[in-house]
């Protein structure tokens, strides 16, 4: 059944079949394809961030259990969110 908030239902379903969360699959399926594939992020690598900055970013994106995570766990959670 098509969902009106999903721009590319076929891609969304393929991503869900690969095991992605509903949120991540929807983000990818709804992304602007002209801008999504372009490289050029100017942010430093997560390894260069302080634990405090990683925690704040994890809070911003809604990662649960962040207060119990060490720096490496925060990096992993952010990369896989």
C-alpha positions in Angstrom: 0.0 0.0 0.0 1.6 3.3 -1.0 2.3 5.9 1.6 1.8 9.5 0.6 4.8 10.7 2.6 7.2 8.4 0.7 8.5 9.8 -2.6 10.0 6.6 -4.0 8.0 3.6 -2.7 9.9 1.1 -4.7 13.3 2.2 -3.3 11.7 2.4 0.2 10.6 -1.2 0.0 13.9 -2.4 -1.3 15.7 -0.7 1.6 13.2 -2.1 4.1 13.8 -5.6 2.6 17.6 -5.1 3.2 16.8 -4.6 6.9 16.9 -0.8 7.2 14.7 0.9 9.8 11.5 2.7 8.5 13.1 6.0 9.4 16.3 5.5 7.6 14.6 3.9 4.5 12.2 6.9 4.3 15.0 9.4 4.6 16.9 7.8 1.7 13.8 7.3 -0.4 12.8 10.9 0.1 16.2 12.5 -0.5 16.9 14.8 -3.3 18.8 12.7 -5.8 20.6 15.6 -7.4 22.3 16.5 -4.1 22.5 13.2 -2.3 25.2 11.6 -4.3 27.5 14.6 -4.3 30.5 14.5 -2.1 32.0 17.4 -0.3 31.1 17.3 3.4 33.3 19.7 5.3 32.8 18.3 8.7 35.7 16.6 10.4 35.7 12.9 10.9 33.7 11.7 14.0 37.0 10.5 15.5 38.2 14.1 15.6 35.1 15.2 17.5 35.0 15.4 21.3 32.8 13.0 23.2 30.7 15.9 24.3 30.1 17.0 20.7 29.3 13.4 19.7 26.8 13.1 22.6 25.1 16.4 21.5 24.8 15.1 17.9 23.4 11.8 19.1 20.9 13.7 21.2 20.0 15.8 18.2 19.2 12.8 16.0 17.5 10.9 18.8 19.8 8.0 19.6 18.7 6.1 22.7 21.1 5.0 25.4 23.6 7.6 24.5 24.4 8.6 28.1 25.8 5.1 28.7 28.0 5.0 25.5 31.7 5.7 25.2 33.2 7.7 22.4 33.6 4.7 20.0 30.0 3.5 20.7 28.7 7.0 20.0 30.6 7.1 16.7 29.1 3.7 15.7 25.6 4.7 16.7 25.8 7.9 14.7 27.2 6.1 11.6 24.5 3.5 11.7 21.6 5.8 12.5 
